[in-house]
């Protein structure tokens, strides 16, 4: 278990609270929270569907919440999953790529935990850098114009 910063502890608390809001039909509950470039924390939970691929993971919902408030970069992310999960806490591959796409850099911390009885035992917390979890992210060629606008699109007449 790594030593946690104040912001990491707060992110875990938020993610745990949001895990309880998850809409689960067949899987397990997950909550997530991100520390965005504006210094605020944004939250999300997983929302499942009976149709495969239609649901949304907690990590992407938290990132989307930050983007909705004008952020284009995240500084840290925490994920908390229900103890009913047979897996160790870790974002799926799609979420790792999504985190990479909006991370301030590949060295941001990803704090992960498995909740037990609606609490997070400190020994259940694992922290990795994004680059450790996703060593070979997809990186398409990016135009100079896109780099200048950082993904912000404008309408010109």
Protein Blocks (a to p, Z undefined) as FASTA:
>chain_A
ZZddfklmmmmmmmmmmmmmpccfklccdddddddfkopacdddddddfbghkaccfklm
mmmmmmmnopabdfbdcddddfkbmbdcdddfklmmmmmmmgfbfkbccdddddeehiac
fklpccddfklmmmbccdddddfklmmnnopacddZZ
